[in-house]
Amino acid sequence: MPVTIDWPEIALRLALTVLAGALLGLNRTERGMTAGLRTTLLVCLAASVSMIQVNLLLVTNGKTPESFSVLDLMRLPLGVLTGMGFIGAGAIIRQKGRVSGVTTAATLWLATALGLCFGGGQHGLGLAALGLGVIILWLLKRLEAGIPQERRGVLSLTVEQGGPTDEEIRSIIESGGG
């Protein structure tokens, strides 16, 4: 990777970023999630622009200790990734023993990592991760639907004197009707 980048390289990085954000975002929009196409695109783009900014600043890195400015450029992408972890955590909702938003949070985090890859010029790694992400979101969703899942619940009944016995209630529930 060259130390300095030119506008054609920046355009390629941004184009790959938009492709990645769009593919991930389409999946979330298709599933009716609030963090859909626009949100995922913006997250991916923000991460990419942050990494491009780091690449543009690389030429200022390595100044002598006497210089008034010493930069630790990797703090910017680290801060972006950490910040997205907090935003993703905010997408996770726990309500009445049910947790939702975990896949949306993970998708936003992946979009951030993809943006950092493409923004940093790691096209191969970004495309490989994008391909795996698309497989996980679209194809594994179908496979996952075919996997039997155990569901648990709590049923409370108040039975009056002379009502059905435990065995009769159990029989009605097991038969699936009433």
N, C-alpha and C positions, 0 to 999 in steps of 0.2 A: 504494500500500500504506500503510495507516495505521501511525502510529508505535506505537500501543498496539493489542494484539489482545485479543479477548474469548474466552470459552469456546466459543461456537458456531464461531468461526473456527478455534480450536485443534482442535476435534472434526473439522471438515472436513479440515484438514490431515492429521490422524492417519488419518482414513478413506481419503483418497487415497493416503497412504503405505502403508497395509496392502494396499490394492488393488494397488498397484505391486509391492510385495514379494511378494505372493501370486502374481501372474501370472508374474513372473520365476522365483520359486522353484518353481512347478509345472513349468516347463520343465526345470529342473535335476533335480528329483525324478523326473520322467518318464524322464529319460535315465540315472537310476541314479547320479547324482553325489552325493558326500558332502556338499557344500555345497548342500543342497536347499531345500525349502520353509521350514523353520524358520530355517535360517541366513540365507537371503536376506531373510526377513521381519525378523529381528532386526537385520541390518545396515541395512536401509532405515529401520526404526523408530529406531534409535540416531542415525542421521544427521538424521532429521527432528526428533527431540527436541532434538538439539544446536542445530539452526537455530531452533527455536521458543524455546529458551533465549536465543539471541542476540537474537531479536525482543523478548522480555520484558525483556531488559537494555538495550535501546536507549534507554529513558527515562533511564537513568543515564549515558549517553554525553554528551559535550559539556560536562562539568563544567569549571569554570575551572581554569587551570594551578595556582592556589593550593590546589586541592582535593587531599586526600590520595590520591585514586584517579583515575587516568586509564586508561580502558579502550580497548583495541584489540579490539573485539568480533569482527572478522573473523578473528582468529587461531583461534577455536574451530572454525568450519567448515573452515578451511584445515588445521588439525591433524587433523581427522576424515578429510578426503579424503587427506591424506598418509599417515596411519596405515593406512587401507584399502589404499593402494598396497602397503605392506609386507605386510599380511595376504594380499592377493591374490598377491603374489610367492611367498608360502609355499604357496599352492595349486598352483603350477606345479611339476611334477615332471619331471625329465629322467632317463631310465633307459634304458641301452643304446642311446643315440642317438635315442630316441623322447621327444618332449615331450608331456605331457598336462596338463590343468588350465588351459590358457590361456583358454578360453571361460568356465570357472567364475570365474576371477580377473576377467575383464572384466565378467562379469555382476554380481559383488559390487561392483565399482567403479561400475557403472551404478546399482545399487541405492543406493549411497551418494549419488551425485549426485542421484538422484530424491528420496531422503529430504531432502537439502538444499534441493531445489527446493520440495517440498511443505511442508516445515517453515518455509521462508522466505516462503511465501505465493505462490510463482510457479506457480500451478495450471496455467495454459495451457502454459508451458514444460515442466512436469513431465509433463502428459498427452501432449504431442507427443512428448517423448523416450520415454515409456513405450510409446506406439504404435509408434514406430520400433523400439524394443528388442524388442517382441513379434514384429514382422514379421521382424526379423533372426534371432531365436532359433528361431521356429517355421517360418516360410515359407521362409527362405533355407536352412534345414537340408535341406528336401526338394529345393530347387533344387541345392544343393551336392552332394547324393547323385548327381545325374544328370551331373555334370561329370566327364569322364574325368580320372583322376589318375595321374600317373607314380609308380610305386613302385620303389624301389631296394633292392637287397640284395647281400650278398656270399655267394658259395658257394665253399667250399673242398673239394676232393676229393683223396683220396690213392688213386692207382691203382697196382696192382701191375704188375709186368712182364707184358706180354702182355694187359693189360686193354684196355678200350675206348679208342679214339683220341679226340683232341679233337673231331674232326668228329662221331663217333658220340655223344659226350656232348652236344654242342651240339644235334644232331638230336633226341635223347631229351627234352631240356629244352624245345626249341621245340614239340615235339608235345604237351607237357603231360602226359606219362606216362612210364612206365618199364617 
